[in-house]
């Protein structure tokens, strides 16, 4: 399990196996170790997204806490300052390859990128 404490996006490369389920849990905290307040950061109704792009910056898949076109909806849960992605293999259908990703929060008053980096799926 990885722990991140930052006020800016952390670059974290992820390697996963194509065809498997995907699970990622991020506990977000401030530099001083206190809980990150999602509503304070992005406003009321903060939603979470994990966007996966190809080399042309085109959306090829992703996960979201709400229904939205192009994403596997309701696969991210937000509980306090913990974001959890849980996607079973039947909905995580990207083929093996190299991608980029960004995990961000978006609400009524803005957007906060939590993680970004390379997303590599191996056979």
Secondary structure, 3 states (H helix, E strand, C coil): CCCEECCCCEECCEEEECCCCEEEEEEEECCCCCECCHHHHHCCCCEEEEEEECCCCCEEEEEECCCCCCCECCCEEEECCEEEEEECCCCCCCCCEEEEEEEEEEECCEEEEEEEEEEEEEC
